[in-house]
Amino acid sequence: MKLALLSVTEQGRMLSQKIADQLTEHEVQRFCYDRYTDETAISFQNITEQTKILFPESDGLIFICACGIAVRSIASQVKSKASDPAVIVLDDRGKFVISLLSGHLGGANALTESIAEKLQAVPVITTATDTGKLFSPDSFAAANDLIITDLSAAKEIASAVLNGEEIGFYSDYAYQNKPEILVEKQNCRTGICITANPGQKNFPVTLFLIPRNLVLGIGCKKGISAGQISETVRKALDSVQIPENRLCAVSSIDLKKQEPGLLEFCQNRKLPFFTYSAEILASAKGEFTVSAFVRNITGIDNICERSAVIHSNGKLILRKYAENGVTAALAECPVFLDFHKRRK
């Protein structure tokens, strides 16, 4: 996660450094009020203005200040649980860690528990399903990288869980640790359907959860723009009627590791970018579209298909689509669902 730590006091500054040192698994940047800052932090004069900048570009905001300051700072920026970043608040002594916004989908609850454990602080989580230790469709989806297609249906199912109703369940994928409240029946009022191909609703209130498990393999000419890549990818996805939000990663050959247009394309979509040597790509299993031209340039007969298969450890669902100096292919990562899995 890309996290921003904001502090307004000297104690808060010291605590922010301690937290940053602990959260090594995340990309962390510290922001300190200019009266209490240091050489490794970015200083600010107005926390509300700083928050306006950070809110849309961060996966999580961690405020070290009074709750009221944090609430007023984010108030004008809050839009939807589907897009808002995680927001967490700590007192500057590090006694309490409060999950304030986007507890489930944004990962604030999981991050709160992680920080509290590292600081030996008290985690404060108020979402009803968590306080009652009940199944949460939001948390399950976030932990298993599933796309929630209908927030109103998710809310209706969460309400049904709190009321003790049985929730219908169907999955095209293997799973484990299913809670008892989820039942494989067709006569439930609400239900969850996990599939890559949502169609007719299985239940009066059906929440379709779609796996975000497709790797986009890309090959491109040197100097290609992010816009050209985007246009080709859009057409490739449209050809198989797959939405872009199912993409989980982008892969290519290591010769493209610093290709500006490709890096910009990935950055704009917050997609991780992975590259592999020609030798590793050659080890991919399967039949691939051969290009003598690509082999002469790179030493391997195909980049997009092979890199997608290598990274996904799965199978191709879209072979090479070529246009405007860009080639694109899709491979599907295997999916195994675990109801005990928690977002990190």
Secondary structure, 3 states (H helix, E strand, C coil): CEEEEEECCHHHHHHHHHHHHHCCCCEEEEEEECCCCCCCCEEECCHHHHHHHHHHHCCEEEEECCHHHHHHHHCCCCCCCCCCCEEEEECCCCCEEEEEECCCCCCHHHHHHHHHHHHCCEEECCCHHHHCCCCCHHHHHHHCCEEECCHHHHHHHHHHHHCCCCEEEEECCEEECCCCCEECCCCCCEEEEECCCCCCCCCCEEEEEEECCEEEEEEECCCCCHHHHHHHHHHHHHHCCCCHHHEEEEEEEHHHCCCHHHHHHHHHHCCCEEEECHHHHHCCCCCCCCCHHHHHHHCCCCCHHHHHHHHHCCEEEEEEEEECCEEEEEEECCCEEECCCCCC
